[in-house]
Amino acid sequence: MSDMNQKWIDLRSDTVTQPSEAMRAAMAGASVGDDVYADDPSVNNLQEYAAELFGFEAGMFAPSGTQTNLIALMTHCGRGDEYLVGQEAHTYKYEGGGAAVLGSIQPQPIINQADGSILLSDIEAYIKPDDMHFARTRLLALENTIGGRVLPQAYVKAATDLAHSKGLATHLDGARIANAAVKNGVSLREAVQGFDTVSVCLSKGLGAPVGSVLLGPKAFIEQGKRWRKMLGGGMRQAGVLAAAAQYALENNVQRLAEDHDNAAALAQGLSQIAALNVGTPQTNIFWLDIPAAACEPLRQALARARIRASIGPRTRLVTHLDVSAADVARTVEVFTAFFADWRGE
Ligand SMILES: *Cc1c(COP(=O)(O)O)cnc(C)c1O
């Protein structure tokens, strides 16, 4: 029977994290002003802090990563330009086609390899010649981590070097770049080397309730602020949010290693169940195959045990700062008990 006082374990995404008491205290104490007038000291501090931390001239705080990515694409590319992007990338697949709809920018999607990379030979082959028949290829956009996979540092260098040598700019959707940096044991600055601009989510594993920062050259960020205003992202006393984001960057980067360890332990536990085909996590996100007929009863068993997960034939599980090692053990127990009884009907 389920215990109604037991906490929910939520493995759907690292966006579900609750702001901690200390983060809430930082928010409550934040000095604020009208950020459209650039008057909010907490937003200004965050932007400067994040720019310094990642090694860029300037930063811009915005309500979401979808918006910081779109602002970057619209600042790098104009009407009739195109950007090269992975077929599986968030900016191509999960942002409603915003670059095309709102930016008149043509995406050139390219197949992602099993490790999440795009082949250098594909990047080169998809750059269009200067010819009136073609859109102008302006930008290479990569994503790291991508589906929980970390791009190798040497690959990132080779891909961004290639793009620059062909006259393209480079943008990183670094929604989870801190996970990549922690996994690779490199600094945040090293992790973003080679990119002209980077979008970083504060509201994923870093644990802030809202917000992303876009980082880049000062002139680029100033230009981007026009698009942010046009897209409805000009916020007023946003310092309460920026204070949470600042707290996240100051306190929650290195602890991502715990999420990676918890994902590894969860995958290891589930891999003992014969009916499942479980991938090997590199960071806090991994995938497993579940027999289709088991999905609905498993969903119900998990709900009774107060576990939320996006169960399907191809399931993504995500660990984060509100999932403990004990939660992992409890989840493995519930899965194990379910499949011990399941007869494959
Ligand atoms: C979450 C995410 C974003 C931005 O999402 P928002 O929900 O708009 O903040 C961008 N890229 C990737 C890879 C993401 O996971």
The ligand as a Gaussian input file, in Angstrom:
#p B3LYP/6-31G(d) Opt

LIG

0 1
 C       15.624000      22.553000     -21.397000
 C       16.451000      22.764000     -22.576000
 C       16.481000      23.991000     -23.252000
 C       15.647000      25.166000     -22.855000
 O       14.442000      24.873000     -22.325000
 P       13.497000      25.884000     -21.528000
 O       12.532000      24.959000     -20.920000
 O       12.923000      26.777000     -22.545000
 O       14.329000      26.630000     -20.534000
 C       17.329000      24.112000     -24.325000
 N       18.102000      23.096000     -24.716000
 C       18.127000      21.922000     -24.087000
 C       19.043000      20.847000     -24.558000
 C       17.293000      21.706000     -23.004000
 O       17.311000      20.532000     -22.382000

